[in-house]
Amino acid sequence: MDLTKKELIYEGKAKKLYTTEDPKYLIVEYKDSFTAFNGQKKATMSGKGVLNNKISSRLFELLAKNGVESHFAGQIDDVHQLVRRVKIVPLEVIVRNITTGSLCKRLGVEEGMKLPRPLFEMCYKDDALGDPFIIEDHALLFGWATKEEIDKIKEISFKVNDILKDYFAGKGVVLVDFKLEFGKDSDGKLMLADEISPDTCRFWDSSTGDHLDKDRFRKDLGNVMAAYEEIWKRISE
Ligand code: 5GP
């Protein structure tokens, strides 16, 4: 297959999407840009795209080995992945193992509590609205997903959590929470999409509690790229 980029069809905050000669596949390019708080805070850090591409590729491979299908079809080079073309379901799914972030802000619950079982949440994927928190009925009534799709999304999300939580525990990293996105291919087949990286997960060092993820950028904690490097180092060892 010819892996050259044809036409730029989408440019998001962290990635660009290009068509290929095969209509069933796209090329994703990981950018060096950081954004937070719905695009209000921005920066560019050299090497970020390479790290997120490597980390995300490795994690999609790990999931595939454990029976979780995704749009990932292979890493092409430092910043490019080949992915199956899917239509993104307009939901941002969040799985949490430990309380922090918007959950604590929204509900006033204590930070850093280990939840007795994983918590599944959904947001409506809409930048203009700031990805608002929704319940399942909103998704059903407004046609963003069917009951069957939501059940499948939930099942895959918990499976991803089981796999990644154990995997990262073995690397001395606590998987605190993460965001997933799903898509449907031209046959209507639902699968995991987007990326899995320190941009989309919270990773805490098991022994020091250090944040090894995008919270370093969000909260101006410094050493942002060093944290991403550390995650890559742990998973590539
Ligand atoms: P929270 O809702 O606490 O802000 O985020 C929960 C988890 O989902 C965190 O791991 C966070 O990185 C991820 N997450 C939530 N919304 C977004 C988003 O719009 N973009 C990215 N990259 N990650 C998100």
Boltz pocket constraint, residues with backbone or C-beta under 6 A from the ligand:
constraints:
  - pocket:
      binder: B
      contacts: [[A, 92], [A, 93], [A, 94], [A, 95], [A, 100], [A, 101], [A, 102], [A, 103], [A, 131], [A, 177], [A, 178], [A, 179], [A, 198], [A, 199], [A, 200], [A, 201], [A, 202], [A, 214]]
      max_distance: 6.0
